[in-house]
Amino acid sequence: MKDVCKETIIRTIIMAIALLNQILTVCGINPLPFSEEQMYTVLSTVITIVTAVWAWWKNNSFTPKAVEADKYLKELKTKEKEEK
């Protein structure tokens, strides 16, 4: 329950910042001291890094034996949950 509250607060703060940024932009004020090109470059880099780390972190089974092992592991985890 404690983690849920923490995540809710973080999401609310990020949403408030995004809304404030949008309001300032509509009013013709650029709240961020960056050009659009710089923001695009940074955002593209962040997205590339996040997707690369995510792809590396996940279990990517390519060989038939690895896929079969994943199925077996899933069955074991399902069985373990049912026993609890």
C-alpha positions in Angstrom: 0.0 0.0 0.0 2.9 2.3 0.8 4.4 1.9 -2.7 1.0 2.6 -4.4 0.8 6.0 -2.6 4.3 6.9 -3.6 3.6 6.1 -7.2 0.4 8.0 -7.2 2.2 11.1 -5.8 4.9 10.8 -8.4 2.4 10.5 -11.3 0.4 13.5 -9.9 3.5 15.7 -9.7 4.5 14.7 -13.3 1.0 15.4 -14.5 1.0 18.8 -12.8 4.3 19.8 -14.4 3.0 18.7 -17.8 -0.2 20.7 -17.4 1.8 23.8 -16.2 4.1 23.4 -19.2 1.1 23.2 -21.6 -0.6 26.3 -20.1 2.6 28.3 -20.4 3.2 27.1 -24.0 -0.4 28.1 -24.9 0.2 31.6 -23.4 3.3 32.0 -25.6 5.8 31.4 -22.9 8.5 28.8 -23.5 9.1 27.4 -20.0 12.0 25.3 -21.1 15.2 26.9 -22.1 15.8 24.5 -25.0 15.1 24.6 -28.7 12.7 22.1 -30.2 15.6 20.4 -32.0 17.5 20.0 -28.7 14.4 18.6 -27.0 13.8 16.2 -29.9 17.5 15.0 -29.8 17.4 14.4 -26.0 14.0 12.7 -26.2 15.1 10.4 -29.0 18.3 9.5 -27.1 16.3 8.7 -23.9 13.8 6.6 -25.8 16.6 4.7 -27.5 18.4 4.1 -24.2 15.2 3.0 -22.4 14.2 0.6 -25.2 17.7 -0.9 -25.4 17.9 -1.5 -21.7 14.4 -2.9 -21.6 15.1 -5.3 -24.5 18.4 -6.4 -22.9 16.7 -6.9 -19.5 13.8 -9.0 -20.7 14.3 -12.7 -21.3 14.6 -13.0 -25.1 14.4 -16.7 -26.0 15.3 -17.3 -29.6 16.2 -21.0 -29.8 13.5 -23.7 -29.7 15.1 -25.1 -26.5 15.0 -21.7 -24.8 11.3 -21.2 -25.8 10.5 -24.7 -24.4 12.4 -23.9 -21.1 10.3 -20.7 -20.8 7.1 -22.6 -21.2 8.2 -25.1 -18.5 9.2 -22.2 -16.2 5.8 -20.6 -16.7 4.1 -23.9 -15.9 6.1 -24.2 -12.7 5.3 -20.7 -11.6 1.6 -21.3 -12.3 1.6 -24.5 -10.3 3.4 -22.7 -7.4 0.7 -19.9 -7.3 -2.1 -22.5 -7.3 -0.5 -24.3 -4.3 -0.5 -21.0 -2.3 
